[in-house]
Amino acid sequence: MGRGKAAAQVAHASCEAIFKIMESGDHRWLSWLSAWRRTGQEKVVLRVDSEDELISVYKRALERGLPTSLIVDAGRTQLKPGTKTTVAIGPAPEELIDAITGHLKLY
């Protein structure tokens, strides 16, 4: 996928994670969101080597009770419909996210 497409997919994932937090009513998640907004809204974009690794990261975040989203592309431009493209984790404490993503390289 091209750089513009990748940027759009990252934006979709980020927005979806925030929407999930806002709709959840989970006080812990909402406090993480509030702190994240007050402290600069840090974002880190990492890469995986395969769809399997992407799904593994997503599942590990879910298992640990972190806000997360998985984006599945509609297939209107560069990718086949149903292609899993992006995962967002957080906002959450850095050490909780790093426990899942610390081995990944920057995009």
N, C-alpha and C positions, 0 to 999 in steps of 0.2 A: 504494500500500500504506500502511496506517496506521502510526502511530508504533510501536505495540507489535510489529507484524509486522516492521517494519524493524529494531527492536532484536533480535528473535529471529534474524533472518537474519544480522545482524552477529555475534551470538554463535555461530551455526553456523559461519560463515566463520573466525572466530578460533580456535575449537576445532579445526576441521579442519586449519588451517595448522599448529597445534602438533602434532596427531597425525601429520601428514606428516613433520615434523621428527623426532619421536621414533622413527618407524618407518624413517627413511631411513638411519640410520647415518652420515650425512654429518657429519664432524667440524667442518667450518666452520659448518654450520647449527646443530649442537648447541652450539657455543661462543657463537653469537649468542643462542640461547635462554637459555643460562646467564647471560650478561651482562644480558639483558633482564629476567630474573627478579630479579637482584640490584639493578637500578637503577629499580625502580618499575613495570615492565610498561606502559610508555607505549602508548597507543592513540590514533589519530587517525581520525575518521570523516569521510570525504569523499563528495562526490556526483558523479555523471556525468549527462549529459543524455540518454543513450540506451543501449540494450543493446549496440549496436555499439561505443560508447566503453568500456563495461564490459569487453567481450571484448578490445578492444585493450589495455587496461591489463593484463589477465590475461596475454595473450600476450607482452607486453613484459617482464613479470616473469619468466615462464618462460624466455624467450630469454636473460635476464641471469643465469639460474641462481639466482634467489631463491625461497625457500619461498613458495608461494602456493596458494590454494584458490579455486575457483569454486563457488558454491552454486546449485543448480538446484532450484526449489521443487517439492514433490510435488503441489501443487494442492488441498490439503485444506481451505483456508479462503478467502483473498481472491484468490488468483492462479490462473491457468490452469496445469495441470501442464506442467512443462518450462520455466517462466519462469526465466530467469537473473536472480538478484536481487543477489548480493553477491560481492565479491572481497576476500580478505585477502592482504596481502603482509607477510612477515616473521614473526617478528622478524628484522631485518637492520640493518646500519648505515644510519643516517638518510640519508646522502648517496646511497646506492644506491636507496632507496625514493623519495626526493625527485626523483631523475632521471626517474622514471616518473610520479609523482603530483603533482609540484610545481605544475602548472598547474590542479589541481582545487580547487574551493571546499569549505569546511567544510559538512557536512550540517546 
